[in-house]
Amino acid sequence: MRPYNFSAGPATIPLEVLERAAKEMSDWHGCGMGVMEMSHRGKEFISIYEQAESNFRTLLNVPPAFKILFMQGGGLAENAIVPLNLSRGLDVDFVLSGSWSQKSFKEAMRYCSPRIAASSEPNGFRDFPHPSTWDVNPKAHYLHICTNETIHGVECHALPDLKSLGSDAPLVIDFSSHVLSQPVDWHRVGLAFAGAQKNIGPAGLTIVVVREDLLEQALPICPSAFEYATVAKNSSMYNTPPTYSIYMAGLMFEWLLTQQEGSLRGVLAMQRRNQEKARLLYEAIDASSFFSNPVSLPSRSWMNVPFFLADPAKDAIFLKQAHERGLLQLKGHKSVGGMRASIYNAMPIEGVQALVAFLKDFEAHEA
């Protein structure tokens, strides 16, 4: 049996996707080349790219008014690229809900004038600040939120309506660690970005979904390869894109399109499956006197579940025994400690069931 990989990213990929990639490694569809050898401007790769873009648009029901860009640099680079493209060097609002939104705020300080509209740092990032508490700047050029905080396990389950808060600013969302896990209300979004390595495929690819009216606003210092308008005009081929990562993402999109839960398919099927996986794990943690999760119930992530042992001295033995049971990469982020189970789309429910069984066994013998 293949072990269950709970890594926060790079993360697990469905076995079916890996096996197909292996089969096509040296010869894609009889063309005599592997994808890594193809010209990004050749007809073979262009067909891979176009299908991947089309399937991503279908999966998330992305409206025609949005451009889908396949870029490089990951979420950290987008923390610079977004303000370079949208801030005009002026005011920008941020909601701080964990480590990643903190990083975004600090990076934006290099290019514009960011301010904090709300923060849950005083309570240790144990929830996502409710929009009713936000102090929104009506002059902000956009408002940035991280809709799933990978490290702290905090998720925004309903996008805010900024107009109801008195703001016409576009909403920017970093949805790296829960992209494709649930639908997106695009009426409330101006731009969304995601590094691929958590819920899409291997590292190297960053997907940006940007409303067309937000193009052509880049600062003069923005590198041309990172200017959204330039990337869009060149169909993500201005520079050599991360071709193999796009190919792998395309295979993942095809896999997602085949997923079904009852009458639900694609992302809606994954949403139901992810809710059930998270429910199983949180119920096991909450029923325990030895394990705990600090995040408030309404803000708990369906993707990243941090938890802590009552006796941290047993952390090492917990990880050792988990590894022996085929449960991998459960160590929490170094900044917060403890444990973390990342249960992305590719994690089958059987993996969560195996983890829950181990939690119960470990508590029975070690508590």
PLY file of the C-alpha trace (Angstrom):
ply
format ascii 1.0
element vertex 367
property float x
property float y
property float z
element edge 366
property int vertex1
property int vertex2
end_header
0.00 0.00 0.00
1.26 3.48 -0.87
1.89 5.63 2.25
-0.32 8.64 2.91
1.59 11.90 2.47
0.23 14.76 4.62
2.86 17.28 3.48
1.75 20.91 3.29
3.57 21.35 -0.01
4.97 20.17 -2.25
2.11 17.83 -1.56
0.64 14.51 -2.52
-0.51 13.88 -6.09
-3.05 11.21 -7.09
-1.43 7.93 -8.04
-3.41 7.85 -11.29
-1.89 11.19 -12.30
1.64 10.06 -11.44
1.23 6.82 -13.35
-0.03 8.63 -16.44
2.87 11.09 -16.28
5.30 8.17 -15.99
3.74 6.48 -19.02
4.10 9.65 -21.08
7.51 10.65 -19.73
9.63 9.85 -22.78
7.01 10.03 -25.53
3.92 12.21 -25.26
1.09 10.84 -27.42
3.48 9.32 -29.94
5.17 12.58 -30.91
8.64 11.23 -30.11
9.31 13.74 -27.33
8.65 14.02 -23.64
6.92 17.19 -22.43
10.13 18.45 -20.81
11.79 18.39 -24.24
9.11 20.30 -26.13
9.31 23.83 -27.40
6.80 25.93 -25.52
5.76 27.40 -28.88
5.35 24.06 -30.65
1.92 22.70 -31.52
2.26 19.83 -29.04
2.81 22.00 -25.99
0.36 24.67 -27.13
-2.34 21.98 -27.16
-1.36 20.95 -23.61
-1.48 24.56 -22.44
-4.80 25.38 -24.09
-6.47 22.29 -22.66
-5.12 23.01 -19.18
-6.36 26.60 -19.31
-9.78 25.53 -20.60
-10.18 22.84 -17.93
-9.15 25.20 -15.13
-11.70 27.75 -16.35
-14.36 25.02 -16.43
-13.52 23.63 -12.99
-13.81 27.01 -11.26
-16.39 28.50 -13.62
-14.09 31.46 -14.30
-16.03 34.19 -16.19
-14.84 35.40 -19.62
-13.94 38.79 -18.12
-10.98 37.19 -16.32
-7.61 36.27 -17.81
-5.91 33.08 -16.60
-2.14 33.48 -16.48
0.40 30.70 -16.03
3.41 32.26 -14.33
6.44 31.44 -12.19
7.73 32.49 -8.78
5.15 31.00 -6.43
3.06 32.83 -3.86
6.05 34.69 -2.42
6.82 36.27 -5.78
3.16 37.23 -6.23
3.41 39.15 -2.96
5.62 41.52 -4.95
4.06 41.10 -8.39
0.53 42.01 -7.23
1.47 45.43 -5.78
3.75 46.07 -8.75
0.71 45.60 -11.00
-2.21 46.92 -8.98
-1.11 49.34 -6.25
0.06 52.26 -8.42
2.46 52.82 -5.53
-0.36 54.11 -3.32
-2.69 52.84 -0.59
-3.49 49.13 -0.19
-5.41 47.31 2.57
-4.50 43.97 4.14
-6.31 41.59 6.46
-3.81 39.65 8.54
-5.00 36.14 9.42
-1.72 34.21 9.66
1.85 33.86 8.46
1.16 34.14 4.74
-0.88 37.34 4.90
1.84 38.74 7.17
4.45 37.97 4.49
2.26 39.59 1.85
1.90 42.75 3.91
5.64 43.05 4.61
6.56 42.52 0.96
4.06 45.14 -0.22
5.84 47.73 1.91
8.58 47.76 -0.73
6.26 49.01 -3.47
3.31 50.88 -1.99
1.68 52.11 1.23
-0.03 49.11 2.84
-2.13 49.37 5.97
-3.78 46.77 8.19
-7.56 46.78 7.90
-7.92 43.94 10.42
-5.72 41.40 12.19
-6.20 38.31 14.32
-2.58 38.37 15.50
-3.58 39.49 19.04
-5.32 36.13 19.59
-2.55 34.10 17.98
-4.23 33.86 14.56
-6.95 31.59 15.85
-9.64 32.88 13.50
-10.27 34.81 10.32
-11.30 38.39 11.21
-15.00 38.92 10.54
-15.59 41.57 7.84
-17.77 43.54 10.25
-14.59 44.34 12.20
-12.58 45.60 9.23
-11.46 49.23 9.06
-11.51 49.65 5.28
-9.73 52.50 3.56
-12.05 53.86 0.81
-8.97 55.07 -1.09
-7.23 51.67 -1.16
-6.37 50.39 -4.65
-7.10 46.81 -3.54
-7.68 44.76 -0.42
-5.61 41.59 0.07
-6.63 38.49 2.01
-5.18 35.00 2.26
-8.24 32.78 2.10
-6.47 29.75 3.57
-3.54 30.09 5.95
-1.48 26.93 5.48
0.55 27.29 8.69
-2.12 28.36 11.15
-4.96 26.32 9.65
-7.33 29.28 9.27
-9.73 29.51 6.33
-12.10 32.17 5.03
-15.19 30.17 4.06
-17.19 33.06 2.57
-15.63 35.87 0.55
-16.49 39.38 1.78
-18.56 41.83 -0.22
-16.32 44.89 -0.15
-19.05 47.14 -1.55
-21.13 46.46 1.57
-18.14 47.71 3.58
-18.02 50.96 1.63
-15.14 50.04 -0.63
-14.90 49.89 -4.42
-11.45 48.33 -4.23
-10.92 45.00 -5.99
-10.48 42.03 -3.68
-7.18 40.16 -4.09
-7.13 36.62 -2.74
-4.21 34.30 -2.18
-5.96 30.94 -2.49
-2.80 28.87 -2.94
-3.58 26.16 -0.42
-7.25 25.62 -1.15
-7.55 26.39 -4.85
-9.94 23.94 -6.57
-11.22 22.64 -3.23
-14.48 24.62 -3.46
-16.17 27.10 -5.82
-15.17 30.78 -5.99
-17.61 33.68 -6.03
-15.94 35.61 -8.84
-18.36 38.51 -8.50
-16.46 39.45 -5.33
-12.92 38.95 -6.68
-10.63 41.16 -8.70
-7.58 38.90 -8.70
-6.75 35.46 -7.32
-3.40 33.71 -7.30
-2.15 30.28 -6.32
1.16 28.49 -6.18
0.60 25.02 -7.64
2.54 22.88 -5.21
-0.15 22.49 -2.58
-3.35 21.52 -4.37
-2.56 21.42 -8.10
0.74 19.69 -8.80
4.51 20.09 -8.63
6.23 23.33 -7.70
7.19 25.77 -10.42
3.82 27.04 -11.60
1.77 29.96 -10.30
-1.74 30.56 -11.60
-3.10 34.11 -11.62
-6.75 34.85 -12.41
-7.12 38.57 -13.03
-10.06 40.70 -14.16
-9.31 42.33 -17.50
-10.05 45.86 -16.29
-7.17 45.53 -13.80
-4.56 45.09 -16.52
-2.43 47.98 -17.80
-1.82 49.45 -14.33
1.70 48.22 -13.60
4.34 50.46 -12.06
7.19 51.45 -14.42
9.62 49.40 -12.31
7.63 46.18 -12.83
9.73 43.66 -14.79
8.13 42.97 -18.16
7.96 39.23 -17.50
5.82 39.95 -14.42
3.55 42.57 -15.96
0.09 41.01 -16.12
-0.89 42.89 -19.30
2.21 41.63 -21.11
1.73 38.06 -19.90
-1.93 38.15 -20.94
-1.19 39.58 -24.40
1.29 36.78 -24.99
-0.95 33.96 -23.70
1.52 33.24 -20.86
4.31 32.71 -23.43
6.18 36.00 -23.09
9.00 34.05 -21.49
9.40 30.27 -21.37
6.70 29.10 -18.97
7.13 26.19 -16.52
6.12 23.70 -19.19
6.27 20.44 -17.24
4.46 21.92 -14.25
1.71 23.15 -16.60
1.48 19.66 -18.10
1.19 18.08 -14.63
-1.41 20.66 -13.61
-3.33 19.77 -16.75
-3.34 16.11 -15.76
-4.60 17.11 -12.32
-7.39 19.19 -13.87
-8.44 16.21 -15.99
-8.46 14.01 -12.87
-10.58 16.55 -11.01
-13.11 16.69 -13.83
-13.71 12.95 -13.42
-14.31 13.07 -9.66
-17.85 12.43 -8.53
-19.73 12.39 -5.20
-23.35 11.43 -5.75
-24.71 13.83 -8.36
-21.85 16.28 -7.85
-18.83 16.40 -10.13
-15.53 18.25 -10.29
-14.95 20.98 -7.72
-18.38 20.53 -6.15
-17.60 16.85 -5.60
-14.27 17.79 -4.06
-15.97 20.31 -1.78
-18.23 17.62 -0.34
-15.33 15.17 -0.02
-13.09 17.76 1.64
-15.79 18.67 4.14
-16.17 15.02 5.10
-12.41 14.49 5.48
-12.10 17.58 7.67
-15.12 16.59 9.74
-13.65 13.16 10.49
-10.32 14.58 11.59
-11.64 17.48 13.67
-14.15 15.25 15.42
-11.36 12.87 16.41
-9.22 15.71 17.72
-12.09 17.37 19.61
-13.13 14.08 21.20
-9.60 13.55 22.50
-8.11 14.72 25.78
-4.59 14.30 24.36
-4.82 16.19 21.04
-6.10 19.72 20.46
-6.67 22.23 17.68
-6.58 25.94 18.62
-8.57 27.41 15.71
-12.09 28.71 16.30
-14.78 26.47 14.79
-16.03 28.87 12.06
-12.48 29.49 10.80
-11.09 25.96 10.72
-9.42 25.01 7.46
-10.63 22.04 5.44
-7.15 21.71 3.95
-4.59 22.21 6.74
-5.28 20.89 10.21
-2.71 21.82 12.87
-2.92 19.94 16.15
-0.89 19.64 19.30
-0.10 16.86 21.75
-0.86 17.47 25.40
2.71 16.36 26.13
5.11 17.90 23.57
7.83 15.57 24.86
6.05 12.83 22.94
6.16 14.66 19.60
9.17 12.72 18.32
7.77 9.31 19.19
4.42 10.31 17.63
6.13 11.17 14.34
8.23 7.99 14.42
5.24 5.75 14.98
3.17 7.62 12.39
5.91 7.07 9.82
5.96 3.37 10.67
2.21 3.29 10.00
2.71 4.89 6.57
1.54 8.35 7.67
4.13 10.81 6.39
5.02 14.51 6.80
2.90 15.26 9.89
5.37 17.57 11.60
4.00 21.08 12.10
5.63 24.19 10.68
8.75 25.24 12.58
7.21 28.62 13.45
4.32 27.10 15.42
5.43 23.55 16.28
3.12 20.65 16.95
1.66 18.62 14.11
-0.14 19.43 10.89
-2.14 17.23 8.54
-2.64 18.69 5.09
-5.61 16.95 3.49
-5.73 18.43 0.02
-7.86 17.21 -2.89
-5.46 14.37 -3.64
-5.65 12.95 -0.10
-8.21 10.11 -0.17
-10.63 9.72 2.70
-8.90 6.43 3.51
-5.80 8.43 4.45
-7.77 10.51 6.95
-9.40 7.37 8.33
-5.95 5.83 8.81
-4.74 8.96 10.61
-7.80 9.01 12.89
-7.22 5.35 13.79
-3.59 6.12 14.62
-4.55 9.10 16.79
-6.82 6.86 18.83
-4.22 4.10 19.14
-1.46 6.53 20.12
-3.59 8.17 22.78
-4.59 4.79 24.21
-0.96 3.75 24.66
0.83 7.06 25.37
-1.60 9.37 27.17
0 1
1 2
2 3
3 4
4 5
5 6
6 7
7 8
8 9
9 10
10 11
11 12
12 13
13 14
14 15
15 16
16 17
17 18
18 19
19 20
20 21
21 22
22 23
23 24
24 25
25 26
26 27
27 28
28 29
29 30
30 31
31 32
32 33
33 34
34 35
35 36
36 37
37 38
38 39
39 40
40 41
41 42
42 43
43 44
44 45
45 46
46 47
47 48
48 49
49 50
50 51
51 52
52 53
53 54
54 55
55 56
56 57
57 58
58 59
59 60
60 61
61 62
62 63
63 64
64 65
65 66
66 67
67 68
68 69
69 70
70 71
71 72
72 73
73 74
74 75
75 76
76 77
77 78
78 79
79 80
80 81
81 82
82 83
83 84
84 85
85 86
86 87
87 88
88 89
89 90
90 91
91 92
92 93
93 94
94 95
95 96
96 97
97 98
98 99
99 100
100 101
101 102
102 103
103 104
104 105
105 106
106 107
107 108
108 109
109 110
110 111
111 112
112 113
113 114
114 115
115 116
116 117
117 118
118 119
119 120
120 121
121 122
122 123
123 124
124 125
125 126
126 127
127 128
128 129
129 130
130 131
131 132
132 133
133 134
134 135
135 136
136 137
137 138
138 139
139 140
140 141
141 142
142 143
143 144
144 145
145 146
146 147
147 148
148 149
149 150
150 151
151 152
152 153
153 154
154 155
155 156
156 157
157 158
158 159
159 160
160 161
161 162
162 163
163 164
164 165
165 166
166 167
167 168
168 169
169 170
170 171
171 172
172 173
173 174
174 175
175 176
176 177
177 178
178 179
179 180
180 181
181 182
182 183
183 184
184 185
185 186
186 187
187 188
188 189
189 190
190 191
191 192
192 193
193 194
194 195
195 196
196 197
197 198
198 199
199 200
200 201
201 202
202 203
203 204
204 205
205 206
206 207
207 208
208 209
209 210
210 211
211 212
212 213
213 214
214 215
215 216
216 217
217 218
218 219
219 220
220 221
221 222
222 223
223 224
224 225
225 226
226 227
227 228
228 229
229 230
230 231
231 232
232 233
233 234
234 235
235 236
236 237
237 238
238 239
239 240
240 241
241 242
242 243
243 244
244 245
245 246
246 247
247 248
248 249
249 250
250 251
251 252
252 253
253 254
254 255
255 256
256 257
257 258
258 259
259 260
260 261
261 262
262 263
263 264
264 265
265 266
266 267
267 268
268 269
269 270
270 271
271 272
272 273
273 274
274 275
275 276
276 277
277 278
278 279
279 280
280 281
281 282
282 283
283 284
284 285
285 286
286 287
287 288
288 289
289 290
290 291
291 292
292 293
293 294
294 295
295 296
296 297
297 298
298 299
299 300
300 301
301 302
302 303
303 304
304 305
305 306
306 307
307 308
308 309
309 310
310 311
311 312
312 313
313 314
314 315
315 316
316 317
317 318
318 319
319 320
320 321
321 322
322 323
323 324
324 325
325 326
326 327
327 328
328 329
329 330
330 331
331 332
332 333
333 334
334 335
335 336
336 337
337 338
338 339
339 340
340 341
341 342
342 343
343 344
344 345
345 346
346 347
347 348
348 349
349 350
350 351
351 352
352 353
353 354
354 355
355 356
356 357
357 358
358 359
359 360
360 361
361 362
362 363
363 364
364 365
365 366
